[in-house]
Every structure is written in structure tokens, then in C-alpha cells.
């Protein structure tokens, strides 16, 4: 039962009308109201945390007509060649028609994110953007794990989501490592030191403690990394020692 004055997820979101950059048709997508949810920080792998809502469920925009999907910050930034690729390789096979709901479930958010990954593959996007979408999928499965535990879901489902989360964390780790070698910052919207921190945490998640220490040391020795980022890095490296 909702407590007196307690907000529901629907209080944080609204329907926004978007014109598709590929097929030109209009559609509605759910987005989080700016400034409505209180930001409380990030977890070790930089998942944004808000009170009352998991904003990660609402970051992907998906055209229900042609299947073009992308994270909000990238939506609409297509070349004519990329639009053509989506029309030829995504739209003819797109059949994922979804019923209207008040909120997006984690299952639905995962499907939307996977459509964004398909868009990246078809359009030849940067390695870092594919890695970022893998990270977002890991965030979504992490949220689904928490929700399943809260709702008393089965251990089999929880174990399944843990497996998927770990797989996407590994894919994100491999992708960001490659991106660091082949792309110039900002990488997926992050500066170099933030990428080093993310790689430190992802290395720990993937059980590669030697590389975690290597990336973490680069931050601690940096003259440009912020004190806050250095402290977060120390926390990660300290956890390695304690384990």
C-alpha cells in the first residue's frame, strides 16, 4: 500500500511526443521529468541512483513504427547512410509492437535497450557506444534483481538475472578497454579519468584484480582526477584488499 504522500513511479514520468529521425512518424515515449526525482549518487559501476524510480528504464527512445532506437543523448544523430541502413535492415523485420502501459517494466526496458544495440550494429556505431549499452543492460538486470528480491520472486529468476548482468558487465569491460585504445575522450560522454574508474570497477566485477589495480593506480597518480573520483577509486581498491 502506498504511504501518505509517497510518490508512485508514474509521478516521475511523462509522455513526450517524438518525431522519428528515420521514418518521420510521430510517437510517444515515456521520459523522466527533469528535477522530479532526487539524485542520490551512483553505484560502483556508475549506475545512476534516484529516489523512487530507476531512471535507467526510461533512457532508451524506440520508434514503434520502424524500430530505430537509441539512448536519449544520441537519438536523432544519424547520417543519411545510417538512416538508409536502418530502413533496409531493421524496419522490414521489426515486429515488437508493445501495449500501452503506465510505466516500463524491466523486461520492456531490456528489449528497448537491445533494439538500441541492434541500431548500433546496423549503423556501425562506435565501440564505446556499444559498450555503454552493454553497461546499461547490466544496470537494468541489476535493477531487476533488486525488484525480484523485493517482490519475493524465485531464486531461479534471480540467478538468471545475475548471469545476464555479469555477461553484460564483461561485454562492457571488453568494449571500454578497446575504446580507450582506439577513441579519444570523451568516450560515451565520459572523460578519460571517469573511464579509468569505470574500468577499475568493471575489472573487479569480472574478477581481474590485477587490471583493476593498474587502472586504479592511474587515477590515484593523475594530476587531473578529482578528489571525489580518487576517493571512490580508493574504496574500490580497498575492497580488493579486504577480499
Secondary structure as GFF3:
##gff-version 3
##sequence-region A 1 243
A	DSSP	three_ten_helix	9	12	.	.	.	ID=ss1
A	DSSP	beta_strand	13	19	.	.	.	ID=ss2
A	DSSP	beta_strand	26	32	.	.	.	ID=ss3
A	DSSP	beta_strand	39	42	.	.	.	ID=ss4
A	DSSP	beta_strand	48	50	.	.	.	ID=ss5
A	DSSP	three_ten_helix	55	58	.	.	.	ID=ss6
A	DSSP	beta_strand	60	62	.	.	.	ID=ss7
A	DSSP	beta_strand	69	71	.	.	.	ID=ss8
A	DSSP	alpha_helix	80	89	.	.	.	ID=ss9
A	DSSP	three_ten_helix	91	93	.	.	.	ID=ss10
A	DSSP	alpha_helix	106	123	.	.	.	ID=ss11
A	DSSP	alpha_helix	127	150	.	.	.	ID=ss12
A	DSSP	alpha_helix	155	182	.	.	.	ID=ss13
A	DSSP	alpha_helix	192	205	.	.	.	ID=ss14
A	DSSP	alpha_helix	209	220	.	.	.	ID=ss15
A	DSSP	alpha_helix	227	242	.	.	.	ID=ss16
###
